[in-house]
Amino acid sequence: MFNSLTGRLSGHEFPILHLSTGGIEWALEVSAATFQSAIAAAHDADYRIYTYLHSREDLVRLYGFWSQAERHAFIELISVSGIGPRQALKILSGTSVESLGQSLEQGDVDALTRIPGLGKKTAQRLILQLKGHLVTGDSGGGTGAATEGNALRRELLDALTEMGFDRATAGSVLETVAVEIGADPAAPDRAHEQELFRRAIVALSGS
């Protein structure tokens, strides 16, 4: 799993950035915020970009993010049924991570539907599934345990996705399994890790 790439910006045409590292030129699909951050940086200086590798049977794409917070928001967005990587980037291009988190916490459907391409039903689904998941340190929400729980949920989702399961389906199954075993579906603790993973694989495999 790539965490980040550091190199020189060698080309750009929104939403694609080209980053050269050690003789390899990478093409990364990015949000408007990441695009502006990259082209504002000096072209003769190294630029670090956080990454997410998305793969399907017929497609492999590398996505880039100017911050870990933006990457986290992207990963959470694509865990929602009906939200793919392209739409997740479109959402992140239409608002900041902080504003998105605040709108989700407040259940503000009107604010979310002002984001280009985001309808009312999708906004309601985002609130239902992601409320509490994008709370930042500045917002005063989230305990250390909740933060660790969110990290565990992402790790399990990443592992299931790498095994070939659909990410949105895996997210829904994890929440269902968590409720079944008495864990917090939004922020499970490490004590439930193995049981969550085992049961999720069984459910996703249709056994």
PyMOL commands that set and color helices and strands:
alter all, ss='L'
color gray80, all
select helices_A, chain A and resi 32-40+68-78+85-94+97-106+109-113+120-130+137-139+144-162+167-180+190-204
alter helices_A, ss='H'
color red, helices_A
select strands_A, chain A and resi 4-13+16-21+24-30+47-56+59-65
alter strands_A, ss='S'
color yellow, strands_A
deselect
rebuild
show_as cartoon
